[in-house]
């Protein structure tokens, strides 16, 4: 079992957390997802090392790892996170 904690940018609310949780939980091999909204930490347990897959999915959703997104990519990620925020709230 692999445990992973990733500090990410742009987690604003429960809607963001719901979006991240549902997308990462749907990945094959992921057994648990927990989001610390206040500290921007995504905790994942998986059957094998899915670090690259999880990081890449977070980036695509608009939640890049802290310190890795710069310039246009960060602005684009921020815009995506607001969409996730809104859609996460709607899916409750």
C-alpha positions in Angstrom: 0.0 0.0 0.0 1.3 3.4 -0.9 0.5 6.6 1.0 1.0 9.9 -0.7 0.6 13.5 0.5 0.7 16.3 -2.1 0.5 20.0 -1.3 -1.5 21.7 -4.0 -2.5 25.2 -5.1 -6.1 26.5 -5.5 -8.2 24.4 -3.1 -10.7 26.9 -2.0 -13.7 25.0 -0.6 -15.7 21.8 -0.2 -16.6 22.0 -3.9 -13.0 21.8 -4.8 -12.4 18.9 -2.4 -15.4 17.0 -3.8 -14.1 17.4 -7.4 -10.6 16.2 -6.5 -12.0 13.3 -4.4 -14.4 12.0 -7.0 -11.8 12.2 -9.8 -8.9 10.6 -7.9 -11.2 8.0 -6.4 -12.1 6.8 -9.9 -8.5 6.0 -10.7 -7.7 2.3 -10.8 -5.8 1.3 -7.7 -6.8 4.3 -5.5 -8.3 3.1 -2.2 -8.7 6.3 -0.3 -8.6 10.1 -0.9 -8.7 12.7 1.9 -8.5 16.5 1.3 -7.2 19.0 3.9 -8.9 22.1 2.5 -7.3 24.5 4.9 -3.7 23.4 4.3 -4.2 22.4 0.6 -3.1 18.8 1.2 -4.4 15.9 -0.9 -3.8 12.6 0.8 -4.1 9.4 -1.2 -3.7 5.7 -0.5 -3.2 3.4 -3.5 -2.3 -0.2 -4.2 0.8 0.9 -6.0 2.9 4.0 -6.7 0.6 6.3 -8.7 2.4 9.5 -7.8 2.9 10.6 -11.4 -0.7 9.7 -12.4 -2.2 11.5 -9.4 0.0 14.6 -9.9 -0.9 14.8 -13.5 -4.6 14.5 -12.8 -4.4 17.2 -10.2 -2.7 19.5 -12.7 -5.3 18.8 -15.3 -8.1 19.6 -12.8 -6.4 22.9 -12.0 -4.7 22.0 -8.7 -0.9 22.0 -9.4 1.6 20.9 -6.8 2.8 23.9 -4.8 5.9 25.4 -6.4 5.5 23.7 -9.8 3.1 25.9 -11.7 4.5 29.2 -13.1 3.4 31.9 -15.5 0.6 31.1 -17.9 0.2 27.6 -16.5 -0.6 28.9 -13.1 -3.2 31.3 -14.4 -4.8 28.6 -16.5 -4.8 26.2 -13.5 -6.4 28.9 -11.3 -9.2 29.4 -13.9 -9.8 25.6 -14.0 -9.9 25.4 -10.2 -12.8 28.0 -10.1 -14.7 25.8 -12.6 -14.1 22.7 -10.4 -15.1 24.7 -7.4 -18.5 25.6 -9.0 -19.1 22.2 -10.4 -18.1 20.5 -7.1 -20.7 22.6 -5.3 -23.4 21.7 -7.9 -22.7 17.9 -7.6 -23.5 17.8 -3.9 
